[in-house]
Amino acid sequence: QVQLVESGGALVQPGGSLRLACAASGNIFRIHDMNWIRQAPGKQRELVASITDDGRANYGDAVRGRFTISRDNAKNAAYLQMNDLKVDDTAVYYCNFVILTGLAFHDVWGQGTEVTVSS
């Protein structure tokens, strides 16, 4: 069984920064895509950023230029550096990994970490 644990959510003022982390544990052979997805109150989930196993990153239009996704394959971890935060970034942020265990791929989600941007 594989588990993702997120950390780093907090209350921050507009213009501030936060760094989210997500670490996987369990029976992991290889992690392919690592994604950060968020859901704001009353809104649908949206892709914030993703990174492939060879390091190619992709960002949602709302965060491009402000957020940076990275990964540490040795630690089975992904990070999301969020700068110049805006009130509209307020949401629960989930990490989502595509993980190969044995002979099967698994789409695994974290429990979510809350980010609140408010003055």
SEDREN-199194 format. One line per 5 residues: number of its first residue (from 1); their letters; for each residue x, y, z of N, C-alpha, C. Coordinates in steps of 0.2 Angstrom, whole numbers, m for minus. Layout:
N
NUM> a> X/Y/Z/X/Y/Z/X/Y/Z | ... .
//
This chain:
119
1> qvqlv> 4/m6/0/0/0/0/4/6/0 | 2/11/m4/6/17/m4/2/23/m1 | 5/28/2/2/33/5/6/40/4 | 2/45/3/5/52/2/4/56/8 | 9/59/10/8/64/16/10/71/14 .
6> esgga> 5/76/15/7/83/13/8/87/19 | 12/92/18/13/97/23/14/104/20 | 14/109/24/16/116/22/10/121/21 | 4/118/22/m2/123/21/m2/128/27 | m4/134/26/m5/139/31/m9/145/29 .
11> lvqpg> m10/149/34/m13/156/33/m7/161/31 | m7/164/25/m2/169/23/m5/175/20 | m2/181/21/m5/187/18/m3/187/10 | m8/191/7/m6/192/0/1/194/m2 | 4/192/m7/11/193/m8/16/189/m5 .
16> gslrl> 14/185/0/18/180/3/20/174/m1 | 23/170/3/26/163/0/24/158/4 | 24/152/1/23/145/5/26/140/1 | 29/135/4/31/129/1/28/123/3 | 24/119/m1/21/113/0/25/107/m1 .
21> acaas> 25/102/3/28/96/2/24/90/2 | 25/85/m2/21/79/m2/26/73/m3 | 26/68/2/31/63/2/27/56/1 | 29/52/m3/26/45/m3/30/40/0 | 26/35/3/29/30/7/25/23/5 .
26> gnifr> 29/18/6/26/11/5/29/7/m1 | 26/3/m4/29/m2/m9/29/2/m16 | 35/6/m17/35/10/m23/41/7/m27 | 40/6/m33/45/4/m38/47/10/m42 | 42/14/m44/44/20/m47/38/25/m47 .
31> ihdmn> 40/32/m47/34/37/m47/35/40/m54 | 30/40/m58/29/44/m64/27/51/m63 | 22/53/m65/20/60/m64/18/62/m57 | 20/68/m55/18/70/m49/14/77/m50 | 8/77/m47/4/83/m49/2/86/m42 .
36> wirqa> 1/93/m43/m3/97/m37/m9/99/m40 | m15/98/m37/m21/100/m39/m24/104/m33 | m28/109/m34/m32/112/m29/m39/113/m30 | m43/114/m25/m50/115/m25/m52/120/m20 | m54/126/m23/m56/131/m19/m64/130/m17 .
41> pgkqr> m66/134/m12/m73/133/m10/m78/135/m15 | m82/130/m17/m87/131/m22/m85/130/m29 | m79/128/m30/m76/128/m37/m74/121/m38 | m73/119/m44/m70/112/m46/m63/112/m45 | m60/106/m45/m53/105/m44/m50/107/m50 .
46> elvas> m44/110/m50/m40/112/m55/m33/110/m55 | m30/108/m60/m23/107/m60/m18/113/m59 | m14/113/m54/m10/118/m52/m3/117/m56 | 0/111/m55/6/110/m58/7/103/m59 | 11/101/m63/13/94/m64/21/93/m66 .
51> itddg> 24/87/m65/31/86/m66/31/79/m68 | 35/78/m74/36/71/m76/42/68/m73 | 43/61/m74/48/58/m70/55/60/m73 | 55/63/m79/61/66/m82/62/74/m81 | 57/76/m76/58/83/m74/55/89/m78 .
56> ranyg> 50/87/m83/47/92/m87/41/94/m83 | 40/101/m82/35/104/m78/30/107/m82 | 24/107/m80/18/111/m83/14/114/m78 | 12/120/m80/8/124/m75/1/126/m77 | m3/127/m73/m10/130/m74/m9/138/m76 .
61> davrg> m13/141/m80/m12/148/m82/m12/152/m76 | m16/151/m71/m17/155/m65/m11/156/m61 | m6/151/m61/m1/151/m57/6/151/m61 | 6/151/m67/12/151/m71/16/157/m70 | 22/157/m68/27/162/m67/27/164/m59 .
66> rftis> 23/161/m55/23/162/m48/24/156/m44 | 22/150/m46/23/144/m43/28/140/m47 | 32/136/m43/37/131/m46/36/124/m43 | 36/119/m47/35/112/m45/42/109/m45 | 44/105/m41/50/101/m41/49/94/m38 .
71> rdnak> 54/90/m39/53/83/m36/60/81/m34 | 60/77/m29/66/73/m27/65/66/m27 | 67/63/m32/66/56/m33/69/51/m28 | 74/53/m25/77/49/m20/73/49/m13 | 69/54/m12/65/55/m7/57/53/m8 .
76> naayl> 56/52/m15/49/50/m17/45/56/m15 | 47/62/m16/44/68/m14/43/73/m20 | 38/77/m19/37/83/m23/36/89/m19 | 37/95/m22/37/101/m19/33/106/m23 | 30/111/m20/27/117/m24/29/123/m20 .
81> qmndl> 33/127/m23/35/133/m21/30/139/m23 | 27/142/m19/22/147/m21/24/154/m19 | 25/158/m24/27/165/m22/21/170/m25 | 22/176/m22/17/181/m24/10/178/m23 | 8/175/m18/1/172/m17/m4/178/m17 .
86> kvddt> m10/176/m20/m16/180/m21/m22/177/m17 | m26/181/m15/m32/178/m12/m35/173/m16 | m35/173/m22/m38/168/m27/m34/161/m26 | m29/161/m23/m25/155/m22/m27/151/m16 | m32/154/m12/m35/150/m7/m38/144/m9 .
91> avyyc> m36/138/m6/m39/132/m8/m36/126/m4 | m39/120/m5/m36/114/m2/m31/112/m8 | m25/111/m6/m20/108/m11/m19/101/m10 | m20/97/m15/m19/90/m15/m13/88/m20 | m9/83/m17/m4/80/m22/m7/74/m24 .
96> nfvil> m5/72/m30/m7/66/m34/m1/63/m38 | 0/57/m36/6/54/m39/4/48/m43 | 7/46/m49/6/40/m53/11/35/m51 | 10/30/m47/15/26/m44/15/19/m47 | 21/16/m49/21/10/m51/24/5/m45 .
101> tglaf> 19/1/m43/21/m4/m38/21/m11/m41 | 26/m15/m41/26/m21/m44/24/m21/m51 | 18/m24/m53/17/m24/m60/11/m19/m62 | 9/m15/m57/3/m11/m58/4/m3/m56 | 1/1/m60/1/8/m59/m5/10/m54 .
106> hdvwg> m4/15/m50/m9/17/m45/m9/24/m45 | m15/27/m45/m16/34/m45/m18/36/m37 | m13/39/m34/m13/40/m27/m14/47/m25 | m18/49/m20/m20/55/m18/m18/56/m11 | m15/63/m9/m14/65/m3/m21/67/1 .
111> qgtev> m20/68/7/m26/70/11/m28/78/10 | m24/81/7/m25/89/6/m22/93/12 | m19/99/10/m17/104/14/m20/110/13 | m22/114/18/m26/120/17/m21/126/16 | m22/130/11/m19/136/10/m24/142/10 .
116> tvss> m23/147/15/m28/152/15/m23/159/14 | m25/163/9/m22/169/8/m27/175/10 | m25/178/15/m29/183/17/m26/188/21 | m28/195/21/m25/200/25/m28/201/31 .
//
